[in-house]
Amino acid sequence: MKKRSVEDHILAWLRSSFPDTDTIGPATDLVSDLDLDSMAMVSLIFSLDEAFHIGTDQMGDLVANCHTVGDLIAATEQLRHARV
């Protein structure tokens, strides 16, 4: 079974959480386009930790500075590679 990439995981999670959003991609703004609130962000952080064993403590700090889906993907990849 092929491992899911960070981008695939994040996009799948966002699409299932925001099914009424037409298009979700790297340029999608987390707040203005998706209206992502703090509870949804916490849920996403835990989902990423479960999938990639990143650590919720560092993830929270990085995600706070993410504005777009692309920012979130890059921050998660950065953390993932730092943990390897």
C-alpha positions in Angstrom: 0.0 0.0 0.0 1.4 3.4 -1.0 1.9 6.0 1.7 -0.1 9.1 1.4 1.8 12.3 0.9 1.4 15.3 3.2 -0.3 17.3 0.4 -2.7 14.4 -0.3 -3.5 14.1 3.4 -4.1 17.8 3.9 -6.2 18.2 0.8 -8.3 15.1 1.5 -8.9 16.3 5.1 -9.9 19.8 3.9 -12.2 18.5 1.2 -14.0 16.2 3.6 -14.3 18.9 6.2 -15.4 21.6 3.7 -17.4 19.7 1.1 -19.3 22.8 -0.1 -16.0 24.5 -1.2 -15.6 24.2 -5.0 -11.9 24.2 -5.3 -9.2 23.6 -2.6 -5.6 23.9 -3.7 -2.3 25.4 -2.6 -3.5 29.0 -3.1 -6.6 28.5 -1.1 -6.6 30.9 2.0 -7.4 29.0 5.2 -9.4 31.8 6.7 -10.9 33.9 4.0 -11.7 31.0 1.6 -12.4 28.2 4.0 -13.3 30.1 7.2 -11.1 27.6 9.1 -11.6 28.3 12.8 -9.4 27.3 15.7 -11.3 24.1 16.5 -10.9 22.9 12.9 -7.2 23.7 13.0 -6.7 21.7 16.2 -8.5 18.8 14.5 -6.3 19.1 11.5 -3.1 19.2 13.7 -4.1 16.0 15.4 -4.9 14.4 12.1 -1.4 15.3 10.8 0.2 14.0 14.0 -1.6 10.7 13.7 -0.7 10.3 10.0 2.9 11.5 10.2 4.0 11.5 13.9 5.0 15.1 13.7 4.2 16.2 17.2 1.4 18.5 18.1 3.6 20.9 20.1 5.7 22.1 17.2 2.9 21.8 14.7 0.8 24.4 16.5 3.5 27.0 16.4 4.2 26.5 12.7 0.5 26.3 11.7 -0.2 29.6 13.4 1.8 31.3 10.7 0.2 29.6 7.7 -2.2 31.6 5.6 -2.7 29.3 2.6 -3.0 25.5 2.1 0.4 25.7 0.4 1.9 27.3 3.5 0.4 24.5 5.6 1.8 21.8 3.3 5.2 23.4 3.3 5.2 23.8 7.1 4.2 20.2 7.6 6.8 18.9 5.2 9.4 21.0 7.0 8.5 19.5 10.3 8.3 16.1 8.9 11.8 16.2 7.5 13.2 17.8 10.7 11.9 14.8 12.7 13.4 12.1 10.4 
